Amino acid sequence: MKDQALTRDDLEVFFCIRKNPGSADRRALLKVLCALGVRLRGGTTRWSVVLPAIGLSVTQNSAHWADLTAPLLTAKDVASLLGHEDPSIIYRWEKGKLPADTPPFPAAIDLSNGRKDARAKRWRRAEVLAWHARQPLPRYAKAAPAFGSITPNKRGPAPCLHTPGTQRNAPRRPGTHASDRDTDTRPVSPAATSQACVSRAHPSDRACT
């Protein structure tokens, strides 16, 4: 794999982030990188970081390399490529609202990580052209789930080291046995529990700022 360094300019081209000529505003790029969990080191990153961030394995068929590293297309770009003026038709096709006997439209790459109405979806040119020609879509190797990964808990963050609302190893209260110290269930405020989680977090796990 040609894992060369990618600068901010390279990333803006790849993710198709457009801005006014001469503008130094990087906020749109930073929003995408933060949503995808991509961190720059020395102002650069590599394909071995970017590809997994969009769901692809770093090990790919060399014949697909040009397709995978080509700039992504916005809905407007896809519409223009297929001879349509209104980009909203691409979003309808992506949702399955296609003419009869038409194969499913290529899946979009969401640069917002699921943020509602973000309009940050992109498509690969090779997949769009294959779909338009009624040919099989290219098959790319997908990224494997991280070892030990679990489904996020939608009810809130997992507790840190002990059950929220209880305190372990607290000083023994009068009238209690020493063996009860490790199972002390005195209430602890949610704020204190949250602060403990933050203080134990590794710097690389903290949210983008």
C-alpha positions in Angstrom: 0.0 0.0 0.0 1.3 3.4 -0.9 1.0 5.0 2.5 2.4 8.4 1.9 1.8 11.3 4.2 -1.4 13.3 3.6 -1.4 17.1 4.3 -4.5 19.1 5.2 -4.7 20.2 1.6 -4.6 16.6 0.4 -7.4 15.7 2.8 -9.5 18.6 1.7 -9.2 17.4 -1.9 -9.9 13.8 -1.0 -13.0 14.6 1.2 -14.1 17.1 -1.4 -14.2 20.0 1.0 -14.6 23.2 -1.0 -13.8 26.7 0.2 -13.2 30.1 -1.2 -10.0 30.4 -3.2 -7.2 31.6 -0.9 -9.1 30.9 2.2 -7.2 29.4 5.2 -10.4 28.3 7.0 -9.9 24.7 8.0 -13.0 24.4 10.2 -14.9 22.2 7.7 -11.9 19.8 7.5 -11.5 19.7 11.3 -15.2 18.9 11.7 -14.8 15.9 9.4 -11.6 14.7 11.0 -13.1 14.9 14.4 -16.3 13.0 13.3 -14.2 10.2 11.8 -11.7 10.1 14.7 -8.7 11.0 12.6 -5.9 12.8 14.4 -3.1 14.7 12.6 0.5 14.4 13.8 2.7 17.1 12.6 -0.1 18.4 10.4 -0.3 15.1 8.4 -1.9 11.7 8.5 -1.7 8.6 6.3 -3.9 6.3 4.2 -3.5 3.6 6.8 -5.4 6.0 9.2 -7.9 7.5 6.7 -9.1 4.2 5.1 -10.2 2.5 8.3 -11.9 5.7 9.4 -14.3 5.3 6.4 -14.7 1.6 7.0 -12.1 0.1 4.7 -9.2 -2.3 5.4 -5.7 -1.1 4.9 -5.1 -4.3 2.8 -6.6 -3.8 -0.6 -6.3 -5.2 -4.1 -3.7 -3.0 -5.8 -6.0 -2.7 -8.8 -8.4 -0.7 -6.6 -5.8 1.7 -5.2 -6.5 4.5 -7.7 -10.3 4.2 -7.1 -9.9 4.3 -3.3 -7.6 7.3 -3.2 -9.4 9.3 -5.9 -11.3 12.4 -4.6 -14.8 11.6 -3.3 -17.9 13.1 -4.9 -20.6 15.2 -3.4 -24.2 14.7 -4.3 -23.9 17.7 -6.7 -20.9 16.1 -8.3 -22.7 12.8 -8.7 -25.8 14.4 -10.2 -23.6 16.3 -12.7 -21.7 13.1 -13.6 -25.0 11.4 -14.4 -26.5 14.3 -16.3 -28.8 15.7 -13.6 -29.0 19.3 -12.4 -30.7 18.7 -9.1 -28.5 16.9 -6.5 -31.6 16.1 -4.3 -32.3 13.2 -6.7 -29.1 11.5 -5.5 -30.3 11.6 -1.9 -33.6 10.1 -3.0 -31.8 7.3 -4.9 -29.6 6.7 -1.9 -32.7 6.1 0.2 -34.0 3.5 -2.3 -36.4 5.7 -4.2 -35.3 4.6 -7.6 -37.1 3.9 -10.9 -38.4 0.4 -11.4 -35.9 -2.3 -12.3 -33.0 -0.1 -11.2 -30.3 -1.7 -9.1 -29.6 -0.2 -5.6 -27.6 3.0 -5.6 -24.1 2.8 -4.2 -23.9 3.3 -0.5 -22.7 6.8 0.6 -19.7 7.5 2.8 -21.0 9.6 5.7 -18.3 12.1 6.8 -20.5 13.3 9.8 -20.5 9.9 11.6 -24.3 9.8 11.6 -25.1 13.4 12.4 -28.7 14.0 11.3 -29.2 16.3 8.3 -25.5 16.9 8.1 -25.4 16.6 4.3 -21.9 15.4 4.5 -22.2 12.3 2.3 -19.8 11.3 -0.4 -19.6 8.7 -3.1 -16.8 7.0 -5.0 -16.6 7.8 -8.7 -15.8 4.2 -9.6 -18.9 2.9 -7.9 -21.2 5.5 -9.4 -19.9 4.8 -12.9 -20.3 1.0 -12.5 -23.8 1.5 -11.3 -24.7 3.8 -14.2 -23.3 1.2 -16.6 -25.3 -1.6 -14.9 -22.1 -3.4 -14.1 -21.2 -5.1 -10.8 -19.9 -2.6 -8.2 -16.2 -2.8 -7.2 -15.7 -4.9 -4.1 -13.3 -3.4 -1.5 -12.0 -5.1 1.6 -13.8 -3.8 4.7 -12.1 -2.8 7.9 -12.4 -5.5 10.6 -13.9 -4.6 14.0 -11.4 -3.7 16.6 -10.5 -6.5 19.0 -12.6 -6.3 22.1 -15.0 -3.7 20.6 -18.5 -3.6 21.9 -21.7 -1.9 20.8 -22.0 1.6 22.3 -24.4 1.8 25.3 -27.1 4.3 24.2 -28.2 4.8 27.8 -25.0 6.5 28.7 -21.3 5.9 29.4 -20.2 2.8 31.1 -19.2 3.1 34.7 -15.6 3.6 35.7 -14.2 0.7 37.8 -17.3 0.5 40.0 -21.1 0.9 39.9 -22.2 4.5 39.7 -23.7 5.7 42.9 -21.5 3.7 45.2 -18.1 4.2 46.7 -15.5 1.5 47.3 -12.7 1.4 49.8 -14.3 4.2 51.8 -13.3 4.8 55.4 -15.1 2.5 57.8 -18.1 4.0 59.5 -18.6 3.6 63.2 -20.5 0.4 63.9 -19.5 -1.4 60.7 -17.2 -4.3 60.4 -13.8 -3.9 58.6 -14.8 -6.5 56.0 -17.7 -4.2 55.0 -15.4 -1.4 53.7 -15.0 -2.9 50.2 -18.8 -3.1 49.7 -19.7 0.3 51.2 -22.7 1.5 49.2 -22.9 5.1 50.3 -24.3 7.4 47.5 -21.8 9.2 45.4 -22.9 12.2 43.2 -22.9 11.6 39.4 -20.6 14.6 39.1 -18.0 12.9 41.2 -18.2 9.7 39.2 -18.0 11.6 35.9 -14.9 13.5 37.2 -13.3 10.2 38.1 -13.8 8.9 34.6 -12.3 12.0 33.0 -9.3 12.0 35.2 -8.5 8.3 34.4 -9.0 8.8 30.6 -6.0 8.6 28.4 -5.3 11.8 26.5 -5.9 10.1 23.1 -9.4 9.1 24.2 -10.6 12.6 24.9 -13.0 14.3 22.5 -11.7 16.5 19.8 -11.5 20.2 20.7 
